[in-house]
């Protein structure tokens, strides 16, 4: 049994939390933009024999509300991508002259997990070293 200490209190946990696998992508530079990442996601969907659609995302706190989208697969939001918000760029002390800072986060285990399961996504420990 693990015990977590936070702000003077302790709470006992009797079961492990659910861990969700994610695929992350980050690009920056003057040659990269929102559409570079969208293209990479389209290539991923094609490689996995999936179809992604996109919805405008204005409620992701770390992304710029005008340059962000939800990634939708089989009717469910499985992730998001877009330009890192100005506030986060400042908080993370990212260089302002490096061009766009675009990130994507795709959950492998979304909803019932069927859309991406068994589609060629493997964890790093299962991949052969190059």
MMTF fields as JSON, N, C-alpha, C and O atoms, coordinates in Angstrom:
{
  "mmtfVersion": "1.0.0",
  "mmtfProducer": "UNKNOWN",
  "numBonds": 519,
  "numAtoms": 520,
  "numGroups": 130,
  "numChains": 1,
  "numModels": 1,
  "chainsPerModel": [1],
  "groupsPerChain": [130],
  "chainIdList": ["A"],
  "bondAtomList": [4, 2, 8, 6, 12, 10, 16, 14, 20, 18, 24, 22, 28, 26, 32, 30, 36, 34, 40, 38, 44, 42, 48, 46, 52, 50, 56, 54, 60, 58, 64, 62, 68, 66, 72, 70, 76, 74, 80, 78, 84, 82, 88, 86, 92, 90, 96, 94, 100, 98, 104, 102, 108, 106, 112, 110, 116, 114, 120, 118, 124, 122, 128, 126, 132, 130, 136, 134, 140, 138, 144, 142, 148, 146, 152, 150, 156, 154, 160, 158, 164, 162, 168, 166, 172, 170, 176, 174, 180, 178, 184, 182, 188, 186, 192, 190, 196, 194, 200, 198, 204, 202, 208, 206, 212, 210, 216, 214, 220, 218, 224, 222, 228, 226, 232, 230, 236, 234, 240, 238, 244, 242, 248, 246, 252, 250, 256, 254, 260, 258, 264, 262, 268, 266, 272, 270, 276, 274, 280, 278, 284, 282, 288, 286, 292, 290, 296, 294, 300, 298, 304, 302, 308, 306, 312, 310, 316, 314, 320, 318, 324, 322, 328, 326, 332, 330, 336, 334, 340, 338, 344, 342, 348, 346, 352, 350, 356, 354, 360, 358, 364, 362, 368, 366, 372, 370, 376, 374, 380, 378, 384, 382, 388, 386, 392, 390, 396, 394, 400, 398, 404, 402, 408, 406, 412, 410, 416, 414, 420, 418, 424, 422, 428, 426, 432, 430, 436, 434, 440, 438, 444, 442, 448, 446, 452, 450, 456, 454, 460, 458, 464, 462, 468, 466, 472, 470, 476, 474, 480, 478, 484, 482, 488, 486, 492, 490, 496, 494, 500, 498, 504, 502, 508, 506, 512, 510, 516, 514],
  "bondOrderList": [1, 1, 1, 1, 1, 1, 1, 1, 1, 1, 1, 1, 1, 1, 1, 1, 1, 1, 1, 1, 1, 1, 1, 1, 1, 1, 1, 1, 1, 1, 1, 1, 1, 1, 1, 1, 1, 1, 1, 1, 1, 1, 1, 1, 1, 1, 1, 1, 1, 1, 1, 1, 1, 1, 1, 1, 1, 1, 1, 1, 1, 1, 1, 1, 1, 1, 1, 1, 1, 1, 1, 1, 1, 1, 1, 1, 1, 1, 1, 1, 1, 1, 1, 1, 1, 1, 1, 1, 1, 1, 1, 1, 1, 1, 1, 1, 1, 1, 1, 1, 1, 1, 1, 1, 1, 1, 1, 1, 1, 1, 1, 1, 1, 1, 1, 1, 1, 1, 1, 1, 1, 1, 1, 1, 1, 1, 1, 1, 1],
  "groupList": [{"groupName": "UNK", "atomNameList": ["N", "CA", "C", "O"], "elementList": ["N", "C", "C", "O"], "formalChargeList": [0, 0, 0, 0], "bondAtomList": [1, 0, 2, 1, 3, 2], "bondOrderList": [1, 1, 2], "singleLetterCode": "X", "chemCompType": "L-PEPTIDE LINKING"}],
  "groupTypeList": [0, 0, 0, 0, 0, 0, 0, 0, 0, 0, 0, 0, 0, 0, 0, 0, 0, 0, 0, 0, 0, 0, 0, 0, 0, 0, 0, 0, 0, 0, 0, 0, 0, 0, 0, 0, 0, 0, 0, 0, 0, 0, 0, 0, 0, 0, 0, 0, 0, 0, 0, 0, 0, 0, 0, 0, 0, 0, 0, 0, 0, 0, 0, 0, 0, 0, 0, 0, 0, 0, 0, 0, 0, 0, 0, 0, 0, 0, 0, 0, 0, 0, 0, 0, 0, 0, 0, 0, 0, 0, 0, 0, 0, 0, 0, 0, 0, 0, 0, 0, 0, 0, 0, 0, 0, 0, 0, 0, 0, 0, 0, 0, 0, 0, 0, 0, 0, 0, 0, 0, 0, 0, 0, 0, 0, 0, 0, 0, 0, 0],
  "groupIdList": [1, 2, 3, 4, 5, 6, 7, 8, 9, 10, 11, 12, 13, 14, 15, 16, 17, 18, 19, 20, 21, 22, 23, 24, 25, 26, 27, 28, 29, 30, 31, 32, 33, 34, 35, 36, 37, 38, 39, 40, 41, 42, 43, 44, 45, 46, 47, 48, 49, 50, 51, 52, 53, 54, 55, 56, 57, 58, 59, 60, 61, 62, 63, 64, 65, 66, 67, 68, 69, 70, 71, 72, 73, 74, 75, 76, 77, 78, 79, 80, 81, 82, 83, 84, 85, 86, 87, 88, 89, 90, 91, 92, 93, 94, 95, 96, 97, 98, 99, 100, 101, 102, 103, 104, 105, 106, 107, 108, 109, 110, 111, 112, 113, 114, 115, 116, 117, 118, 119, 120, 121, 122, 123, 124, 125, 126, 127, 128, 129, 130],
  "secStructList": [7, 3, 3, 3, 3, 3, 6, 6, 3, 3, 3, 3, 3, 7, 1, 7, 7, 7, 7, 7, 7, 3, 3, 3, 3, 3, 3, 3, 3, 6, 6, 7, 7, 2, 2, 2, 2, 2, 2, 2, 2, 2, 2, 2, 2, 2, 2, 6, 6, 7, 7, 3, 3, 3, 3, 3, 7, 7, 7, 7, 6, 6, 3, 3, 3, 3, 3, 3, 3, 3, 3, 3, 3, 6, 6, 3, 3, 3, 3, 3, 3, 3, 3, 3, 7, 2, 2, 2, 2, 2, 2, 6, 6, 7, 7, 4, 4, 4, 7, 3, 3, 3, 3, 3, 3, 3, 3, 1, 1, 7, 6, 6, 1, 6, 6, 6, 6, 6, 1, 1, 7, 7, 7, 4, 4, 4, 1, 7, 7, 7],
  "xCoordList": [0.848, 0.0, 0.892, 1.794, 0.646, 1.413, 0.699, -0.528, 1.485, 0.925, 1.461, 2.668, 0.576, 0.95, 0.824, -0.21, 1.877, 1.858, 1.715, 2.508, 0.736, 0.532, -0.01, -1.047, 0.688, 0.258, -0.151, -1.212, 0.672, 0.435, -0.584, -0.814, -1.201, -2.157, -1.61, -0.704, -2.159, -1.762, -3.006, -4.026, -2.886, -4.008, -3.489, -2.447, -4.203, -3.788, -4.463, -5.664, -3.654, -4.171, -4.078, -3.035, -5.156, -5.182, -5.094, -4.955, -5.175, -5.038, -4.212, -4.137, -3.606, -2.788, -3.669, -4.757, -3.203, -3.983, -3.924, -2.992, -4.917, -4.922, -3.903, -3.94, -3.009, -2.013, -2.462, -2.857, -2.399, -2.814, -1.589, -0.78, -1.455, -0.345, -0.685, -1.817, 0.326, 0.163, 1.23, 2.329, 0.895, 1.868, 2.043, 1.076, 3.262, 3.527, 4.366, 5.199, 4.141, 4.887, 5.092, 4.157, 6.308, 6.597, 7.501, 8.489, 7.167, 7.995, 8.154, 7.302, 9.261, 9.436, 10.353, 11.088, 10.301, 11.168, 10.376, 9.152, 11.093, 10.435, 9.826, 8.955, 10.272, 9.733, 8.56, 7.972, 8.207, 7.134, 5.956, 6.123, 4.762, 3.573, 2.45, 2.656, 1.284, 0.101, -0.151, -0.483, 0.009, -0.305, 0.764, 0.475, 1.993, 3.027, 2.616, 2.728, 2.143, 1.73, 0.455, 0.319, -0.481, -1.7, -1.336, -1.93, -0.372, 0.076, 0.68, 0.433, 1.478, 2.068, 0.981, 1.081, -0.064, -1.175, -1.964, -2.409, -2.132, -2.807, -2.017, -2.599, -0.681, 0.161, 0.018, -0.06, -0.017, -0.2, -1.53, -1.59, -2.586, -3.91, -3.901, -4.45, -3.286, -3.232, -2.453, -2.87, -1.315, -0.51, -1.259, -1.017, -2.164, -2.926, -4.3, -5.118, -4.544, -5.836, -6.995, -8.036, -6.782, -7.806, -8.178, -7.496, -9.254, -9.677, -9.803, -10.597, -9.02, -9.118, -9.926, -9.835, -10.713, -11.337, -10.917, -10.31, -11.239, -10.727, -11.841, -12.715, -11.778, -12.714, -11.899, -10.868, -12.356, -11.676, -11.622, -12.624, -10.449, -10.263, -9.956, -8.904, -10.867, -10.66, -10.531, -10.375, -10.596, -10.631, -9.451, -9.544, -8.356, -7.157, -6.228, -5.695, -6.026, -5.363, -3.933, -3.485, -3.225, -1.827, -1.668, -0.549, -2.777, -2.719, -3.372, -4.298, -2.881, -3.451, -4.867, -5.045, -5.888, -7.274, -7.608, -8.552, -6.881, -7.176, -6.387, -6.644, -5.407, -4.537, -4.427, -3.334, -5.576, -5.617, -6.807, -7.827, -6.652, -7.735, -7.763, -6.735, -8.979, -9.167, -9.005, -9.435, -8.383, -8.287, -9.391, -9.48, -10.234, -11.388, -11.22, -10.904, -11.438, -11.358, -12.577, -12.844, -13.297, -14.496, -15.458, -16.049, -15.608, -16.557, -16.106, -16.879, -14.872, -14.39, -13.111, -12.228, -13.016, -11.79, -10.684, -10.791, -9.631, -8.515, -7.278, -6.284, -7.32, -6.171, -6.373, -7.457, -5.297, -5.351, -3.974, -2.971, -3.941, -2.669, -2.843, -3.958, -1.738, -1.799, -0.586, 0.361, -0.643, 0.439, 0.393, -0.672, 1.554, 1.628, 1.216, 1.661, 0.371, -0.139, 0.993, 2.058, 0.743, 1.746, 2.121, 3.289, 1.135, 1.402, 2.333, 3.286, 2.057, 2.92, 4.31, 5.305, 4.383, 5.68, 6.509, 7.707, 5.862, 6.561, 6.922, 8.053, 5.958, 6.2, 7.344, 8.149, 7.415, 8.46, 9.743, 10.728, 9.725, 10.883, 11.376, 12.574, 10.411, 10.762, 11.213, 10.7, 12.153, 12.627, 11.526, 10.83, 11.375, 10.328, 10.742, 9.886, 12.024, 12.5, 12.742, 13.347, 12.274, 12.498, 11.377, 11.35, 10.457, 9.322, 8.184, 8.066, 7.356, 6.199, 6.608, 7.55, 5.91, 6.048, 4.727, 3.733, 4.724, 3.494, 3.65, 4.681, 2.624, 2.643, 1.382, 0.347, 1.496, 0.343, 0.387, 1.461, -0.778, -0.907, -2.068, -3.221, -1.754, -2.777, -2.796, -1.763, -3.967, -4.118, -4.287, -5.126, -3.516, -3.668, -4.909, -5.655, -5.127, -6.251, -7.368, -7.496, -8.167, -9.292, -10.583, -10.691, -11.54, -12.835, -12.664, -12.077, -13.175, -13.024, -11.665, -11.329, -10.886, -9.529, -9.425, -8.327, -10.537, -10.505, -9.921, -9.305, -10.095, -9.674, -8.18, -7.761, -7.371, -5.926, -5.276, -4.116, -5.987, -5.393, -5.112, -5.913, -3.966, -3.602, -3.342, -3.39, -3.07, -2.867, -1.4, -1.103, -0.488, 0.918, 1.594, 2.797, 0.867, 1.5, 2.095, 1.398, 3.357, 4.039, 4.738, 5.092, 4.922, 5.661, 7.142, 7.587, 7.904, 9.327, 10.078, 10.992, 9.71, 10.431, 10.215, 10.994, 9.173, 8.922, 9.554, 9.476, 10.18, 10.758, 12.239, 12.959, 12.663, 14.044, 14.911, 14.511, 16.076, 16.993, 17.474, 17.684, 17.645, 18.095, 19.595, 20.143],
  "yCoordList": [-1.179, 0.0, 1.241, 1.356, 2.168, 3.398, 4.504, 4.525, 5.409, 6.565, 7.81, 7.932, 8.738, 9.986, 11.1, 11.238, 11.886, 13.012, 14.29, 14.542, 15.09, 16.357, 17.383, 17.173, 18.476, 19.603, 19.174, 19.565, 18.381, 18.014, 16.917, 16.523, 16.41, 15.317, 14.07, 14.148, 12.926, 11.7, 10.937, 10.938, 10.287, 9.538, 8.174, 8.073, 7.149, 5.801, 5.386, 5.577, 4.811, 4.296, 2.784, 2.223, 2.135, 0.671, 0.061, -1.155, 0.897, 0.383, 1.363, 2.551, 0.855, 1.689, 2.559, 2.142, 3.759, 4.597, 4.036, 3.311, 4.371, 3.954, 4.804, 6.033, 4.153, 4.864, 4.862, 3.826, 6.006, 6.148, 6.403, 7.279, 5.642, 5.85, 6.98, 7.099, 7.813, 8.946, 8.911, 8.397, 9.455, 9.725, 11.231, 11.969, 11.685, 13.115, 13.521, 12.753, 14.729, 15.286, 16.763, 17.464, 17.23, 18.654, 19.108, 18.445, 20.225, 20.81, 22.297, 22.931, 22.832, 24.273, 24.716, 23.913, 25.973, 26.527, 27.264, 27.161, 28.003, 28.836, 28.013, 28.506, 26.759, 25.912, 25.062, 24.339, 25.129, 24.291, 25.159, 26.297, 24.6, 25.318, 24.327, 23.113, 24.854, 24.06, 22.984, 21.845, 23.355, 22.428, 21.355, 20.29, 21.615, 20.573, 19.433, 18.26, 19.79, 18.782, 18.089, 16.875, 18.847, 18.22, 17.205, 16.128, 17.536, 16.602, 15.342, 14.241, 15.501, 14.335, 13.459, 12.233, 14.079, 13.311, 12.596, 11.464, 13.25, 12.603, 11.382, 10.344, 11.511, 10.374, 9.232, 8.066, 9.572, 8.56, 7.833, 6.605, 8.601, 7.993, 7.061, 5.96, 7.501, 6.663, 5.377, 4.298, 5.494, 4.314, 3.317, 2.113, 3.813, 2.95, 2.587, 1.98, 2.96, 2.699, 3.3, 2.671, 4.54, 5.264, 6.535, 6.945, 7.149, 8.438, 9.403, 9.182, 10.475, 11.523, 12.672, 12.989, 13.288, 14.565, 15.535, 15.133, 16.802, 17.828, 18.792, 19.119, 19.238, 20.234, 21.36, 21.118, 22.572, 23.719, 23.535, 23.187, 23.771, 23.619, 24.982, 25.568, 25.465, 26.744, 26.571, 27.551, 25.32, 25.07, 24.23, 23.62, 24.193, 23.486, 24.551, 25.376, 24.551, 25.667, 25.957, 27.1, 24.969, 25.202, 25.506, 25.703, 25.546, 25.848, 27.188, 27.611, 27.852, 29.113, 28.83, 27.957, 29.545, 29.203, 29.356, 28.722, 30.159, 30.341, 29.423, 29.366, 28.69, 27.84, 26.474, 26.017, 25.836, 24.537, 23.732, 24.288, 22.41, 21.538, 20.257, 19.762, 19.732, 18.396, 17.403, 17.664, 16.265, 15.175, 14.194, 13.73, 13.875, 13.01, 11.744, 11.802, 10.599, 9.306, 8.48, 8.302, 7.989, 7.198, 7.908, 7.286, 9.223, 10.011, 10.429, 11.03, 10.123, 10.456, 11.278, 10.998, 12.297, 13.09, 12.228, 11.758, 12.025, 11.203, 12.032, 11.493, 13.309, 14.159, 15.548, 15.914, 16.319, 17.686, 18.096, 17.444, 19.175, 19.73, 21.207, 21.687, 21.919, 23.336, 24.075, 23.486, 25.38, 26.263, 26.417, 26.621, 26.317, 26.54, 27.979, 28.903, 28.165, 29.498, 30.445, 30.019, 31.727, 32.748, 32.674, 32.833, 32.433, 32.327, 31.155, 31.295, 29.992, 28.827, 29.044, 28.616, 29.704, 30.008, 30.839, 30.608, 31.81, 32.653, 31.851, 31.929, 31.069, 30.259, 29.272, 29.064, 28.66, 27.671, 28.302, 27.61, 29.625, 30.378, 29.852, 29.672, 29.61, 29.159, 30.347, 31.452, 30.141, 31.271, 31.78, 30.997, 33.087, 33.683, 33.783, 33.882, 33.758, 33.915, 32.578, 32.541, 31.478, 30.15, 29.738, 28.599, 30.646, 30.3, 29.744, 30.045, 28.936, 28.363, 27.233, 26.493, 27.106, 25.983, 25.229, 25.673, 24.083, 23.321, 21.962, 21.305, 21.547, 20.246, 19.464, 20.035, 18.132, 17.253, 16.199, 15.759, 15.8, 14.775, 13.87, 14.302, 12.61, 11.641, 10.521, 9.915, 10.25, 9.165, 7.847, 7.741, 6.854, 5.535, 4.837, 4.214, 4.938, 4.261, 5.264, 5.777, 5.545, 6.462, 5.654, 4.632, 6.104, 5.415, 3.927, 3.494, 3.133, 1.686, 1.23, 0.049, 2.155, 1.846, 1.076, 0.679, 0.855, 0.004, 0.694, 0.029, 1.988, 2.671, 2.567, 2.388, 2.673, 2.647, 1.341, 1.102, 0.485, -0.78, -1.685, -1.795, -2.329, -3.28, -2.651, -3.343, -1.362, -0.66, -0.318, 0.606, -1.036, -0.796, 0.127, 0.362, 0.656, 1.483, 0.574, -0.271, 0.741, -0.088, 0.817, 1.957, 0.294, 1.054, 0.979, 0.062, 1.943, 1.997, 0.747, 0.311, 0.155, -1.026, -2.217, -3.169, -2.185, -3.27, -3.032, -3.89, -1.867, -1.553, -1.932, -1.739, -2.461, -2.858, -1.61, -0.659, -1.619, -0.491, -0.379, -1.392, 0.834, 1.04, 0.9, 1.04],
  "zCoordList": [0.0, 0.0, 0.0, 0.83, -0.927, -1.014, -0.263, -0.163, 0.253, 0.944, 0.266, 0.055, -0.076, -0.715, 0.319, 0.972, 0.46, 1.378, 0.581, -0.326, 0.894, 0.2, 1.175, 1.804, 1.292, 2.123, 3.52, 4.005, 4.163, 5.543, 5.759, 6.903, 4.711, 4.883, 4.215, 3.386, 4.577, 3.898, 3.485, 4.173, 2.336, 1.789, 1.36, 0.711, 1.715, 1.357, 0.056, -0.135, -0.833, -2.102, -2.081, -1.747, -2.431, -2.408, -3.804, -3.94, -4.85, -6.211, -7.036, -6.722, -8.077, -8.943, -9.835, -10.232, -10.149, -11.06, -12.478, -12.824, -13.293, -14.691, -15.444, -15.377, -16.149, -16.942, -18.395, -18.929, -19.02, -20.405, -21.272, -20.967, -22.346, -23.262, -24.222, -24.692, -24.506, -25.403, -26.482, -26.276, -27.612, -28.655, -28.686, -28.877, -28.5, -28.492, -29.686, -30.167, -30.156, -31.274, -30.994, -30.608, -31.189, -31.012, -32.147, -32.465, -32.75, -33.804, -33.529, -32.906, -34.008, -33.915, -35.038, -35.614, -35.334, -36.367, -37.42, -37.495, -38.225, -39.233, -40.363, -41.079, -40.538, -41.606, -41.141, -41.947, -39.868, -39.315, -38.903, -38.464, -39.052, -38.62, -38.308, -38.316, -38.039, -37.708, -38.766, -38.439, -40.019, -41.11, -41.292, -41.837, -40.847, -40.853, -39.929, -40.284, -38.747, -37.77, -38.232, -38.076, -38.799, -39.322, -40.404, -40.466, -41.25, -42.278, -41.685, -42.176, -40.622, -39.948, -39.344, -39.385, -38.779, -38.213, -39.317, -39.129, -40.453, -41.581, -42.051, -42.364, -42.099, -42.485, -41.483, -41.87, -40.185, -39.151, -39.338, -39.288, -39.552, -39.742, -40.954, -40.903, -42.021, -43.228, -42.968, -43.389, -42.272, -41.962, -41.088, -41.17, -40.256, -39.352, -39.908, -39.216, -41.155, -41.806, -41.013, -40.821, -40.559, -39.812, -40.551, -41.491, -40.123, -40.662, -39.501, -38.586, -39.536, -38.525, -39.095, -40.281, -38.238, -38.563, -37.464, -36.471, -37.645, -36.728, -36.352, -37.155, -35.093, -34.58, -33.964, -33.337, -34.143, -33.547, -32.027, -31.402, -31.442, -29.991, -29.383, -29.639, -28.594, -27.918, -26.411, -25.681, -25.941, -24.506, -24.002, -22.937, -24.748, -24.294, -23.7, -24.442, -22.38, -21.719, -22.182, -22.094, -22.663, -23.052, -24.544, -25.017, -25.29, -26.716, -27.021, -26.329, -28.063, -28.534, -29.032, -29.882, -28.525, -28.87, -30.353, -30.826, -31.088, -32.505, -33.418, -34.62, -32.842, -33.657, -32.979, -32.647, -32.782, -32.103, -32.612, -33.017, -32.583, -33.046, -32.232, -31.77, -32.069, -31.518, -32.663, -33.787, -32.373, -33.334, -32.989, -31.852, -33.962, -33.747, -34.578, -35.766, -33.932, -34.608, -34.197, -33.009, -35.17, -34.919, -33.97, -33.088, -34.164, -33.394, -32.011, -31.264, -31.659, -30.318, -30.389, -31.199, -29.534, -29.45, -28.859, -27.726, -29.624, -29.144, -28.836, -28.35, -29.106, -28.816, -29.357, -29.811, -29.298, -29.783, -30.287, -29.995, -31.04, -31.484, -31.762, -31.971, -31.764, -32.064, -31.554, -31.035, -31.717, -31.286, -29.769, -29.186, -29.144, -27.695, -27.414, -28.095, -26.415, -26.101, -25.722, -25.275, -25.908, -25.565, -24.09, -23.736, -23.229, -21.796, -21.501, -20.734, -22.113, -21.895, -22.484, -21.9, -23.636, -24.244, -23.281, -23.116, -22.645, -21.665, -20.424, -19.944, -19.89, -18.683, -18.874, -17.967, -20.066, -20.357, -20.862, -21.117, -21.006, -21.476, -22.824, -23.04, -23.731, -25.068, -25.904, -25.729, -26.797, -27.62, -28.535, -29.181, -28.584, -29.408, -30.867, -31.746, -31.134, -32.503, -33.201, -34.272, -32.602, -33.179, -34.126, -34.591, -34.417, -35.264, -34.425, -33.237, -35.051, -34.372, -33.42, -33.7, -32.316, -31.384, -31.418, -30.844, -32.096, -32.298, -31.619, -31.762, -30.883, -30.214, -30.553, -30.897, -30.447, -30.616, -29.527, -29.117, -29.066, -28.032, -28.419, -28.45, -28.714, -29.116, -28.084, -27.799, -27.528, -26.553, -27.285, -28.18, -26.925, -27.541, -26.999, -27.755, -25.698, -25.056, -24.801, -23.689, -25.806, -25.64, -25.623, -26.301, -24.864, -24.826, -24.628, -23.637, -25.568, -25.458, -25.992, -25.899, -26.549, -26.98, -28.28, -28.671, -28.958, -30.147, -31.376, -32.209, -31.509, -32.733, -32.98, -34.124, -31.946, -32.139, -31.717, -32.056, -30.984, -30.546, -31.724, -32.652, -31.671, -32.695, -34.052, -35.069, -34.089, -35.355, -35.594, -36.352, -34.97, -35.235, -34.248, -34.361, -33.287, -32.269, -31.208, -30.647, -30.935, -29.946, -28.944, -29.247, -27.77, -26.78, -27.108, -27.798, -26.614, -26.937, -26.506, -27.205, -25.36, -24.908, -25.833, -25.795, -26.664, -27.602, -28.97, -29.849, -29.152, -30.452, -30.471, -29.491, -31.582, -31.761, -31.937, -32.61, -31.339, -31.472, -32.914, -33.582, -33.388, -34.782, -34.901, -35.994]
}
